[in-house]
Amino acid sequence: MDSARGDTVNHQRTLAIGLILLLSISGAAIADTNEVLTHTSQTPGAETPISRTIELQTLAKRWGLDQEEYQRYLDLMRGPLGKWNPDLDPLLALGMFAESPQEEQRYAELYAQQEFDLTGRTLQFQQAYRAAFERLFPNAKMLDHRLLAPYFAHQQQKSAMKDAKRLAQKRFVDGDRLLLFVPTSCRECLPVISRLISLLSSTQQSGVDVYVRDAQDDGAVRAWANAHAIKTAWFNGGNLTLNRDEGLLQRLKSQSTVSTADAMPIFLKRNGRFFQLSRESLGI
């Protein structure tokens, strides 16, 4: 009986040792597998220095730069410059932050060359496009200007208003003439004329030309001057002339894109061109 019990104990010990060995081997195998999986999952996504260098060299070559210059461009774009100007190209960025006049000159020349080449290619393709259009559609107009007439009229009006505003805000220059069209009965004429003359006081060979509307003859103009107490000193100094309006206002209004219901329209004559001004812009 003791012998049988001993055999049983030995058998149990053998099973336990075998189980321990089996678990140890299985654990080692699992650990090795995890290590391999971890290493494998990390390897494919990693970029090698060689591929990165080739990429930088390719991008730099497109702009006529070397790898170091292009890397500096990337560094600049990671800072405030890239935040506020995300679409800035390498030549402009490097030129703006050149480290020497020689560098600045080099980037400027590269930029000019690329712009020149791009313009040439654009014009060349434009000629090819025009030839293709005329060949494919010989009886069709490339552009119907009638459809653009409202657009051009609007742009002309905007341009005229901008010019008038700019001229009104700008100091008057020598030779400027201010044309004032007045009615036969006018309470505000004297202060308006005085203001216009003062605006031209710092210029030479300038003055105000007053046109009396509906005046039948020169006698009516003189009568208007006497009735409104026009100062004779203004005439003597060449600062003022009195005239009959013989259709000039109508012609200027037909040419002007600025509509106004002002009873006393004012125009600036400069270098043979006429610009309608508002009284508000002149401080009147």
HUDASUL-V776778 format. One record per helix or strand of 2 or more residues. SS is the DSSP state (~ for helix, > for strand). FROM is the first residue (numbers start at 1). LEN is the number of residues. If there is no record, write none. Layout:
SS:FROM:LEN
SS:FROM:LEN
//
This chain:
~:2:42
~:49:14
~:67:11
~:80:5
~:90:7
~:101:36
~:145:25
>:177:6
~:189:11
>:207:6
~:218:10
~:232:5
>:240:5
~:248:8
>:266:5
>:273:5
//
